[in-house]
């Protein structure tokens, strides 16, 4: 048997191939169409995902599937459009016996909800599905975080809580005010209207997403300042967030974590360590 080793595939290429396959397992284990949307019925499309009240029989099967708690049941089920992040889980699960869940005709800026919350939708700016960034996962080939630098990753939002872009903007503005630059190969970067201040396009601020990752690059000497920024954000941001750092091991394979952040830094017991990486840290705020 001959093993072909030349056929290498990056994570981005793999995700692209998976998208083209047009099939995915939903959270409920049902094999269904990739985009999470049935074809809208003529004249029924709204600018957001909804439940067709002329079809809904009030079985409630969709209610517990919503990761945002945006679906409620009275006589019939309904979706709170403001809380819905357009993730498509309710449809992909295939639990509605009467096909009452209908996709919306999403326009800007609401389409951002789907781009950041549906893991099967690709971001046009980066070509990556889900949250739109490969972050530290491919650093050994992409080299976005180099030795002597701190890769700063701030993740905002979680199921049930989600995150508004108004909070994401607070994070970007705070780091920009300290002189730290956004990683450009990240879909958050294209949402910035003012590169000097980090202000977002005003029409997107109320939009809600499941989660996102904002990435910055700081010099090693900025470790204390980075932590000061995070503590300050903990008093301003109205959702859960966590800080992770990407650090290159030194020439002898040693982690610079203790040297930069102190030996008392909280460590995740099963933190991911990529080839060529040292350890990571996590902090959180609400």
ROVOFI-26508 format. One record per atom (N, C-alpha, C, O, CB): residue in three letters; x, y, z. Coordinates in steps of 0.05 Angstrom, whole numbers, plus 5000, padded with zeros to 4 digits. Atoms other than C-alpha are relative to their C-alpha. Glycine has a CB too. Layout:
<recs>
ALAXYZ/...
</recs>
This chain:
<recs>
UNK501749765000/UNK500050005000/UNK501850255000/UNK503650275016/UNK498150005025/UNK498549765002/UNK502750674980/UNK498650235015/UNK496250285011/UNK500550084970/UNK501149784985/UNK501651255028/UNK500750264986/UNK503150324982/UNK500950005029/UNK499649745013/UNK500751924994/UNK500250215021/UNK498350285034/UNK497750074980/UNK499549804979/UNK503852445040/UNK499850294990/UNK499850485006/UNK502649955014/UNK499949735011/UNK503753034992/UNK497350135002/UNK497150384999/UNK500949994971/UNK502749895000/UNK496253124998/UNK499350125027/UNK497850005042/UNK497949794992/UNK500449874974/UNK496353605057/UNK497650204998/UNK497150314977/UNK502550155008/UNK502349834999/UNK490254005077/UNK500150175025/UNK500350065047/UNK497449844998/UNK500149824977/UNK489954615122/UNK497249985013/UNK495349875001/UNK500650294992/UNK502650004986/UNK484354695173/UNK497950164984/UNK495650084981/UNK500250115028/UNK501849835015/UNK481355245130/UNK499049854975/UNK496649864969/UNK501450264991/UNK500850165024/UNK481354795068/UNK498149785008/UNK496249724994/UNK502449894986/UNK501750214991/UNK478254235108/UNK497250105005/UNK495249974997/UNK501149875026/UNK502749894994/UNK472554675133/UNK498650074974/UNK496250044972/UNK500350255017/UNK501249945026/UNK471454905061/UNK498949754987/UNK496749764976/UNK502050134982/UNK501050255012/UNK470854185038/UNK497549905015/UNK495749805002/UNK502249785001/UNK502350094985/UNK466054025094/UNK497550164993/UNK495350064991/UNK500650035030/UNK502349835009/UNK461754615073/UNK498949914973/UNK496549904970/UNK500950294999/UNK500850095027/UNK461654375001/UNK498549745001/UNK496849694984/UNK502449984982/UNK501350264998/UNK459353695024/UNK497050035006/UNK495449855000/UNK501349835022/UNK502849934995/UNK452854025046/UNK498549825019/UNK496049805018/UNK498550014974/UNK501350164980/UNK451453545103/UNK501450045026/UNK503850085027/UNK500149704991/UNK498949964974/UNK452453615177/UNK498349875021/UNK495849855017/UNK500550295007/UNK501650114978/UNK450353285242/UNK499150235018/UNK500750395026/UNK501649805016/UNK501049794982/UNK445853735283/UNK500649925029/UNK501549705034/UNK496950044996/UNK499550064972/UNK446353775358/UNK498249785010/UNK498849655031/UNK499650255017/UNK501750214993/UNK440653285361/UNK500649734986/UNK499349534990/UNK497150074995/UNK499150245013/UNK444252785318/UNK498749944974/UNK499049724963/UNK499749785018/UNK501450045025/UNK439952865256/UNK501750094977/UNK502850314977/UNK497350155000/UNK498549925024/UNK443352865188/UNK498250164982/UNK496250064972/UNK501149744986/UNK501849835015/UNK440553455151/UNK501650194982/UNK504050184982/UNK498350175019/UNK498749825019/UNK442053995100/UNK501850205015/UNK501250275037/UNK498050154984/UNK497949854987/UNK448154425115/UNK499150275011/UNK499750345034/UNK502250044982/UNK500449724993/UNK445455135117/UNK498050045022/UNK497650275031/UNK499250154976/UNK501849974978/UNK440355005171/UNK497450134993/UNK496050225011/UNK501350155022/UNK502449865008/UNK434655305131/UNK498549844979/UNK499649744960/UNK500850274989/UNK501750115021/UNK428854995094/UNK499450224981/UNK499750464987/UNK497449885012/UNK500749795020/UNK426655355031/UNK497650155010/UNK495650045017/UNK499549874973/UNK502349844990/UNK422155935052/UNK497649974981/UNK497949964957/UNK500850295002/UNK502550025016/UNK414955875029/UNK499450284988/UNK499950485001/UNK497749905017/UNK500649755014/UNK412556404980/UNK498450195018/UNK496350115029/UNK498549944973/UNK501549804985/UNK410357035015/UNK500349985030/UNK499150145045/UNK497249994993/UNK499850044971/UNK412356775084/UNK502550105013/UNK502750115037/UNK499649715006/UNK497449934989/UNK419457015091/UNK499950275016/UNK498950475006/UNK502150034978/UNK499749774983/UNK420657505148/UNK503050085002/UNK504649924993/UNK498849965029/UNK497149934998/UNK427157885162/UNK501449865023/UNK503649945030/UNK500250305003/UNK498850154978/UNK428657395218/UNK498749725001/UNK496549684990/UNK499650145027/UNK501150274998/UNK427556655234/UNK497450015017/UNK497250165036/UNK502049805014/UNK502649994987/UNK420356515256/UNK498749735000/UNK499649554986/UNK498250224988/UNK501650245000/UNK415255985270/UNK497250064988/UNK495850244997/UNK499649885029/UNK502549955015/UNK409355955222/UNK497649915018/UNK497249685023/UNK500049834973/UNK502250054982/UNK403356015268/UNK497749844987/UNK496149725001/UNK499050255012/UNK502150145014/UNK398755725215/UNK500649704999/UNK498949544992/UNK499650104971/UNK499250285000/UNK402655065220/UNK500649895028/UNK500149665033/UNK502549974983/UNK499150094974/UNK405155035292/UNK497749865015/UNK495549975016/UNK501150235016/UNK502050154985/UNK401354505333/UNK500550025030/UNK499149895046/UNK500049714991/UNK499549964971/UNK404354715400/UNK501249765014/UNK500749725038/UNK497550085013/UNK498850244988/UNK408254075412/UNK502350075019/UNK502949925037/UNK500949804979/UNK497849914983/UNK414054465443/UNK502649864996/UNK504549905012/UNK499249975028/UNK497550155004/UNK419454015415/UNK502450184994/UNK504750115000/UNK499749804978/UNK497949825007/UNK423454605391/UNK501050175023/UNK503350275022/UNK499150194978/UNK499449814978/UNK423454985457/UNK502749945014/UNK504350125017/UNK497850005020/UNK497650074985/UNK428954605493/UNK502650004983/UNK504849984994/UNK499749735014/UNK497750015018/UNK433554605432/UNK501450274997/UNK503750274988/UNK499249894974/UNK498949735005/UNK434655355429/UNK502250065020/UNK501750085044/UNK497850215001/UNK497849944981/UNK441555515459/UNK499850275012/UNK501250335031/UNK502649984985/UNK500349734989/UNK439256225472/UNK497450035017/UNK497050245028/UNK500050204978/UNK502549984985/UNK432556065505/UNK498150204987/UNK496450325000/UNK500550085028/UNK501649815014/UNK429256485451/UNK497349894991/UNK495650054981/UNK501550104976/UNK502550125008/UNK423655995437/UNK498349945025/UNK499349825043/UNK500449744983/UNK501950054978/UNK417655985484/UNK497549874990/UNK496849894967/UNK499450265015/UNK502550145007/UNK411255585485/UNK497750105018/UNK497950095042/UNK500349705003/UNK502649954987/UNK404355835503/UNK498049814988/UNK498249574993/UNK499150314997/UNK501750195015/UNK398855555460/UNK501649894977/UNK501449654969/UNK497550154990/UNK498250085021/UNK403955535404/UNK502850105006/UNK503250275024/UNK499150124972/UNK497349914996/UNK411455625400/UNK500550264984/UNK499350304963/UNK502149784991/UNK499349755014/UNK414456295381/UNK502950075006/UNK504049985026/UNK498250235007/UNK497249924997/UNK421456585372/UNK500250305006/UNK499050464992/UNK501649934974/UNK499449724994/UNK423657235405/UNK502250094981/UNK504550014984/UNK500850045031/UNK498249925021/UNK426957565346/UNK502450155011/UNK504650135000/UNK498750174979/UNK497849854989/UNK431258015390/UNK502049825014/UNK504449885014/UNK499050215020/UNK498250184986/UNK434157435429/UNK501149784981/UNK503249664988/UNK498549875023/UNK499050205019/UNK434956965369/UNK502650094987/UNK502850314978/UNK497849954979/UNK497449935012/UNK442056935343/UNK500349874972/UNK502549864960/UNK502349915018/UNK500050125027/UNK440156575278/UNK502049774997/UNK503249744976/UNK500650214979/UNK498150225001/UNK444355965295/UNK498949764984/UNK500549604974/UNK500649905028/UNK501150225016/UNK439555485260/UNK499749735014/UNK498949545001/UNK501649964976/UNK500150264986/UNK439754945313/UNK497249895000/UNK496849654996/UNK501050035029/UNK502850104998/UNK432154905319/UNK499249864974/UNK497749664975/UNK498150235006/UNK500850135025/UNK431454745245/UNK501749764994/UNK500649554986/UNK500350204977/UNK498350235007/UNK437554295237/UNK499349755016/UNK499749535006/UNK502950085005/UNK500750244984/UNK435053845293/UNK497849844988/UNK497549604994/UNK499250095028/UNK502150145014/UNK429153665249/UNK497849895018/UNK496649695012/UNK501249774985/UNK502050114981/UNK424353585308/UNK497250104995/UNK495349995005/UNK500850085028/UNK502749895005/UNK418554005282/UNK498549814981/UNK499449774958/UNK500250284988/UNK501450195017/UNK413453505255/UNK498450124977/UNK497449984959/UNK498249835017/UNK501649875021/UNK409954025212/UNK501550214984/UNK500350364970/UNK497550125013/UNK498349815015/UNK415854425185/UNK499150295004/UNK498950444985/UNK500049934971/UNK500949734994/UNK413455055220/UNK502250205003/UNK501850445001/UNK498250005025/UNK497749824996/UNK420355345233/UNK500950104973/UNK501649944955/UNK502349865015/UNK499349885026/UNK421955825177/UNK502450185001/UNK502750335021/UNK497650154989/UNK497749825001/UNK428456175158/UNK499250284994/UNK497050334982/UNK502149904980/UNK500549725007/UNK428756925153/UNK501550084975/UNK503549964967/UNK500750185023/UNK498649885023/UNK430657335093/UNK501950205012/UNK501350445014/UNK498050134979/UNK498149844984/UNK436757605130/UNK501450214983/UNK502650144963/UNK502049825014/UNK498649785013/UNK439458275110/UNK502150115020/UNK502150045044/UNK498050234991/UNK498249864982/UNK445058705138/UNK498550195018/UNK496650325009/UNK502150164983/UNK497850144986/UNK446358765196/UNK499249745013/UNK500949615026/UNK501150195021/UNK500850254986/UNK442158175221/UNK501449764990/UNK501749565005/UNK497049964997/UNK498550235011/UNK445957705176/UNK502549935016/UNK503549715016/UNK500750054971/UNK497650054983/UNK451857785224/UNK499449805022/UNK501149655030/UNK500950275013/UNK500850194979/UNK447957385275/UNK500549714990/UNK501749555004/UNK497150035008/UNK499650275011/UNK448056775230/UNK502949944994/UNK503949725000/UNK498449974974/UNK497250045006/UNK455256875208/UNK501649935024/UNK503549775022/UNK501150244986/UNK498550054976/UNK457756865279/UNK498949775017/UNK500349665034/UNK500250255017/UNK501350194982/UNK452856375310/UNK499449724987/UNK499149535001/UNK497450115009/UNK500450255014/UNK451755835257/UNK502749894992/UNK504050004974/UNK498150034975/UNK497350105006/UNK458055405255/UNK500449894972/UNK502649814964/UNK500749785020/UNK499950105027/UNK456355185185/UNK500050224979/UNK500050164955/UNK497749814995/UNK500049785019/UNK456355875154/UNK502850134999/UNK504050195020/UNK497950225008/UNK497349895004/UNK462856155126/UNK500150305000/UNK498350434988/UNK501249894974/UNK499649715001/UNK465256855138/UNK501450084974/UNK503549974968/UNK501750105025/UNK498949925025/UNK466657195072/UNK502850135003/UNK504550114986/UNK498250194985/UNK497549854996/UNK472357615101/UNK502449825006/UNK504749895001/UNK499750205023/UNK497850184993/UNK476457015125/UNK499849724987/UNK501849584987/UNK500149975030/UNK500350265011/UNK473656405091/UNK499849775020/UNK500149545013/UNK502349944981/UNK500150204978/UNK472856055158/UNK497150005011/UNK495950215015/UNK502050065023/UNK502750034989/UNK466255795185/UNK499950055030/UNK502050085042/UNK498849734993/UNK500349974971/UNK463555885255/UNK500750285009/UNK499550484999/UNK501849805015/UNK499349734990/UNK466856465292/UNK502050144981/UNK502850374986/UNK501249985027/UNK498649875022/UNK471056605230/UNK503050035003/UNK504250174987/UNK498950264997/UNK497149974997/UNK478156535257/UNK501249735008/UNK500049585023/UNK500650215021/UNK498650244993/UNK483155975262/UNK501650045027/UNK502649855038/UNK501949914978/UNK498749924976/UNK486156345322/UNK502649845005/UNK504349834987/UNK498249965024/UNK497450134994/UNK491755935356/UNK500349724988/UNK502449604988/UNK500349985030/UNK500050285009/UNK489855275323/UNK502049954978/UNK503149724976/UNK497349924991/UNK498250045022/UNK494255375262/UNK502550185002/UNK503850234982/UNK498650054973/UNK497849814998/UNK499555835290/UNK502749894992/UNK504550044983/UNK500250095029/UNK497450125008/UNK505155345276/UNK500550014970/UNK502849994961/UNK500149715010/UNK499649965029/UNK503955435202/UNK499550294992/UNK500750384973/UNK498149814984/UNK500749725007/UNK500956135201/UNK501950205013/UNK502350425002/UNK497250065007/UNK498149834986/UNK505856445251/UNK498850285006/UNK500250485003/UNK502550024984/UNK501249744994/UNK501056995271/UNK500950115027/UNK501050355031/UNK496949984999/UNK498949924974/UNK503657005343/UNK502949895001/UNK503449655000/UNK498349885024/UNK497250075001/UNK511257015345/UNK501349995028/UNK500250095047/UNK501650194982/UNK498550004975/UNK516456885399/UNK500650295008/UNK501450454991/UNK502649834997/UNK499649734991/UNK517057505442/UNK497450165000/UNK497450405007/UNK502050144983/UNK502649875001/UNK509657675432/UNK498049855017/UNK498349615023/UNK499050034971/UNK502350124986/UNK503257545470/UNK497750014981/UNK496850224973/UNK499450145027/UNK502550015016/UNK497457315428/UNK497750025020/UNK497349845037/UNK499849744983/UNK502149954981/UNK491457595466/UNK497349934986/UNK496650044965/UNK499950305009/UNK502650095011/UNK484757245453/UNK497850055021/UNK498049935043/UNK500149714992/UNK502249954982/UNK478457505486/UNK497549884987/UNK496649964966/UNK499650315005/UNK502550145010/UNK472357055477/UNK497750115016/UNK497650115040/UNK500349695004/UNK502449894987/UNK465557365491/UNK497649834992/UNK497449734970/UNK499650294991/UNK502550145005/UNK458957015498/UNK500149705006/UNK502249585006/UNK499150044972/UNK500550284996/UNK456256325513/UNK497149944995/UNK495550134994/UNK500949925030/UNK502850065002/UNK449755955503/UNK498450125023/UNK499450155045/UNK499549694999/UNK501949864982/UNK443856295539/UNK500750305002/UNK499050464997/UNK500049875027/UNK499249714997/UNK447856945550/UNK500450134973/UNK499450354968/UNK502550025017/UNK499349875025/UNK450557085480/UNK501650255005/UNK502650295027/UNK497550064984/UNK498649744997/UNK453857755467/UNK499050194979/UNK498550124956/UNK503149954996/UNK500749795018/UNK451858405436/UNK502650134989/UNK504650135003/UNK498150225013/UNK497749875011/UNK456658765390/UNK500750255015/UNK503050355013/UNK499650064971/UNK499449774983/UNK456159355437/UNK502149935021/UNK503950095028/UNK497550125014/UNK498050094981/UNK460158945487/UNK502649924986/UNK504849974997/UNK499049755015/UNK497650065015/UNK464958695434/UNK501650254994/UNK504050264995/UNK499349844974/UNK498849745005/UNK466259415416/UNK501550115024/UNK503750235021/UNK497950204991/UNK498649914976/UNK468059575488/UNK502849875003/UNK504750005010/UNK498349945025/UNK497550154998/UNK473459045486/UNK502050124979/UNK504350174986/UNK499649714995/UNK498249905021/UNK476359295420/UNK500950285006/UNK503350345004/UNK498550004973/UNK499249734993/UNK476260025442/UNK502050015023/UNK503950175022/UNK497550165008/UNK498250004977/UNK479659865508/UNK502949924992/UNK504850055000/UNK499049815022/UNK497350095008/UNK485459485476/UNK501250204980/UNK503650254981/UNK499849724987/UNK499049805019/UNK486059995420/UNK501050255014/UNK503050375006/UNK497950084979/UNK499149764985/UNK486660555471/UNK502749965013/UNK504050165019/UNK497950075021/UNK497350064989/UNK492860205498/UNK502049954978/UNK504349894984/UNK499849765019/UNK498150035022/UNK495960155429/UNK500349724989/UNK502149684973/UNK502650105009/UNK499850275010/UNK494759415415/UNK498349974975/UNK496150064974/UNK499249805022/UNK501350025026/UNK492959225344/UNK498349754998/UNK499149545009/UNK502050014978/UNK501750235006/UNK487358765323/UNK501449824979/UNK502749924961/UNK497350094990/UNK499150195021/UNK489258135285/UNK498050044977/UNK495650024981/UNK500149715010/UNK501749935023/UNK486558285215/UNK498649754988/UNK496549784977/UNK501650144979/UNK501250245011/UNK485157565195/UNK497949895019/UNK498049665028/UNK502149784994/UNK502150064981/UNK479057565240/UNK497650174992/UNK497950414986/UNK500950065030/UNK502449855010/UNK471857775220/UNK499350245017/UNK497850415008/UNK497749824999/UNK500549764984/UNK471558265278/UNK501350254988/UNK500350474990/UNK500949965029/UNK498449785011/UNK476758695243/UNK498450164979/UNK498750404978/UNK502649914989/UNK501449865022/UNK472158855184/UNK497650165011/UNK496450314996/UNK499149804979/UNK502349864989/UNK466759115231/UNK500850275012/UNK499150435020/UNK498749835022/UNK499049754989/UNK471159685256/UNK499750234980/UNK500750214958/UNK502949975009/UNK500449775017/UNK468960355227/UNK502250215003/UNK502950344984/UNK497350125005/UNK497949814994/UNK474360775260/UNK502549865010/UNK502649785033/UNK499150215021/UNK497650154992/UNK481260445261/UNK501550135023/UNK503049985037/UNK501949984976/UNK498549874979/UNK483960965310/UNK498849935028/UNK500349885047/UNK500050304996/UNK501350044974/UNK478860855365/UNK498949715004/UNK498449635026/UNK497750195004/UNK501250264998/UNK476160165348/UNK497050005000/UNK495849795004/UNK501049865024/UNK502949985000/UNK469060415343/UNK498849844977/UNK499949844954/UNK499150304997/UNK501350165020/UNK464359955305/UNK498150164983/UNK497550394989/UNK498549775013/UNK502149885016/UNK459360115251/UNK497550015018/UNK496749815029/UNK499449844974/UNK502149974980/UNK453660395293/UNK497549824996/UNK496249755016/UNK499150285001/UNK502450165005/UNK448159985260/UNK500249715010/UNK498249575011/UNK499350004971/UNK499750284991/UNK451059325286/UNK500049975030/UNK499949745039/UNK502549894988/UNK499550014971/UNK451659495360/UNK498049835015/UNK498649705035/UNK500150275011/UNK502050154985/UNK445059185381/UNK499849714991/UNK498449555005/UNK497350144996/UNK500250275010/UNK445958545341/UNK501249815020/UNK503249865033/UNK501449974973/UNK499250204980/UNK446657925384/UNK501149754987/UNK499949654967/UNK497749935019/UNK498750245010/UNK451157325371/UNK500449805022/UNK500449875046/UNK502650064985/UNK499550214980/UNK452556665406/UNK502650055014/UNK502850055038/UNK499949724987/UNK497349944989/UNK459956825415/UNK501850094978/UNK501350064954/UNK501149755015/UNK497949925019/UNK466157105382/UNK502750015014/UNK502850015039/UNK499350274987/UNK497349974990/UNK473657145391/UNK501350254988/UNK501450274964/UNK501749744994/UNK498549775009/UNK477357805387/UNK502949965006/UNK503749875028/UNK498950265015/UNK497150064998/UNK484857765376/UNK501750254998/UNK501250424981/UNK500849794979/UNK498149785001/UNK490458255391/UNK502849885003/UNK503249655011/UNK499450205023/UNK497250074996/UNK497958235391/UNK501450215017/UNK501150455012/UNK501549974972/UNK498749814982/UNK501958535448/UNK502949905004/UNK503549665002/UNK498550015027/UNK497250094993/UNK509458525465/UNK500049865027/UNK498349915043/UNK501950255000/UNK499850154975/UNK511658075521/UNK500050185025/UNK499050115046/UNK502649835000/UNK499949824977/UNK512958675566/UNK497450115008/UNK497250255028/UNK501950224994/UNK502749894995/UNK505558845564/UNK498249825017/UNK495949875019/UNK498750084974/UNK501650204986/UNK503258255606/UNK498350135022/UNK495950075024/UNK501749785012/UNK501449874978/UNK501358675667/UNK497850184989/UNK495650195000/UNK501950155019/UNK502049815011/UNK497859195625/UNK497649854988/UNK495449934990/UNK501350174978/UNK502250165011/UNK493858655589/UNK498149915022/UNK495749925019/UNK501249754985/UNK501750094977/UNK491358395656/UNK498550245011/UNK496250215020/UNK501749875021/UNK501449764990/UNK489659105678/UNK497650064982/UNK495550144991/UNK501950245001/UNK502249955019/UNK485459185615/UNK497749815005/UNK495449895005/UNK501049984970/UNK502150204995/UNK481758545629/UNK498450055025/UNK496050035026/UNK501349715001/UNK501449934975/UNK480158745700/UNK498250244997/UNK496050245008/UNK502150055023/UNK501749775005/UNK477559405676/UNK497549924984/UNK495350024989/UNK501650224984/UNK502350095016/UNK473159065624/UNK498049845016/UNK495649855010/UNK501049834977/UNK501850154983/UNK470258625678/UNK497950175013/UNK495850075021/UNK501549855021/UNK502049824988/UNK466659235705/UNK498250134979/UNK496350274986/UNK501550225016/UNK501549875022/UNK463959455637/UNK498549814982/UNK496349884973/UNK501950164983/UNK501250185019/UNK462258855595/UNK497749855013/UNK497949755035/UNK502149804989/UNK502450124989/UNK455258575605/UNK499549724992/UNK497149634990/UNK497650174993/UNK500250285005/UNK456557855587/UNK502549865009/UNK504449995017/UNK499449954969/UNK497650154991/UNK461357305605/UNK502150024978/UNK501650014954/UNK499349705005/UNK497850015019/UNK468157335573/UNK502549885013/UNK502649875038/UNK500750294989/UNK497550114989/UNK474957005581/UNK502450094984/UNK502150144960/UNK499849705002/UNK497549935013/UNK482057175565/UNK501849764997/UNK502249615017/UNK501550225015/UNK497950215004/UNK486956675535/UNK502450134987/UNK502150334973/UNK498949774982/UNK497649905013/UNK494056795515/UNK501449784984/UNK501549554993/UNK501950135021/UNK498550195016/UNK498056465460/UNK503050085003/UNK503750304997/UNK499150014970/UNK497249954994/UNK505456405478/UNK501749794986/UNK501349554988/UNK500550015030/UNK498050185011/UNK511156115439/UNK502049915021/UNK502950075038/UNK501550134976/UNK497950094982/UNK515955675478/UNK502650124991/UNK503050194967/UNK500249695000/UNK497449895008/UNK523055935480/UNK501749804985/UNK500849584980/UNK501550105025/UNK498350185016/UNK528955635443/UNK500649735013/UNK501249545000/UNK502750144995/UNK499550254986/UNK529755105497/UNK497449865007/UNK497449675023/UNK501650065025/UNK502650134996/UNK522354925497/UNK498750075026/UNK496849935035/UNK500449714999/UNK501149924975/UNK520755285562/UNK497750204997/UNK497850364978/UNK502150115019/UNK502349825001/UNK514255645575/UNK500750275013/UNK501950275035/UNK497549885014/UNK499649744988/UNK514656395587/UNK497750095018/UNK497650325028/UNK500550214979/UNK502449924986/UNK507956385624/UNK500650115028/UNK499750335035/UNK498249765002/UNK499549924972/UNK510556425696/UNK501750265000/UNK501250445017/UNK501549795015/UNK498349765001/UNK515756955677/UNK498350244993/UNK498850465004/UNK502249964979/UNK501649775008/UNK510557395645/UNK497650065018/UNK497050295023/UNK498949954972/UNK502549964985/UNK504357285687/UNK500149915029/UNK498149955044/UNK497749854986/UNK499750084972/UNK506957005752/UNK499149715005/UNK497449604991/UNK498450185018/UNK500550284995/UNK506856305781/UNK497249955012/UNK496349725012/UNK502149895018/UNK502650044988/UNK500156425815/UNK497750024980/UNK495450014988/UNK499550205021/UNK502149985021/UNK496356485749/UNK498449754999/UNK499549534999/UNK501350064973/UNK501750235001/UNK490356035746/UNK500449854973/UNK500549984952/UNK497050085002/UNK499550165024/UNK491455465697/UNK497749804997/UNK496849685016/UNK502749855001/UNK501950215005/UNK486255025664/UNK501549735001/UNK503649704988/UNK498650044972/UNK498550254996/UNK488154315684/UNK500349844974/UNK502249684971/UNK498649835020/UNK499850155025/UNK486854045613/UNK500350204977/UNK499150164956/UNK497649814997/UNK499849795021/UNK488854665573/UNK501349884975/UNK503049714976/UNK501650245010/UNK498950105026/UNK490354555499/UNK502950104997/UNK503550345002/UNK498350094977/UNK497349935006/UNK497754555481/UNK500549914971/UNK500849674966/UNK502149885020/UNK499450065028/UNK499154595406/UNK503049964997/UNK504650055013/UNK499050224981/UNK497250045005/UNK505754375377/UNK501350274997/UNK500450444983/UNK500449834973/UNK498649745001/UNK510754935387/UNK499050205020/UNK500150425021/UNK499850104973/UNK501149814981/UNK506555255441/UNK500749935028/UNK501449705035/UNK497050014997/UNK499850054971/UNK507355335515/UNK497150005010/UNK495349924996/UNK501750225014/UNK502750034987/UNK501455375563/UNK498350254995/UNK499350464987/UNK500449945029/UNK501849785002/UNK495355825563/UNK498850075026/UNK498949905045/UNK497849944979/UNK501449924975/UNK491656205617/UNK497250094993/UNK496750174971/UNK501650225015/UNK502749915004/UNK484456375626/UNK499150165024/UNK499650095047/UNK498149764995/UNK501349854979/UNK480856905666/UNK497250064991/UNK496750034967/UNK501650275007/UNK502849965009/UNK473557095665/UNK498950245015/UNK499750325037/UNK498349765005/UNK501549784988/UNK468957675679/UNK497149994991/UNK496549854972/UNK501350274993/UNK502849985007/UNK461557825676/UNK499350294997/UNK497050354991/UNK498249855021/
</recs>
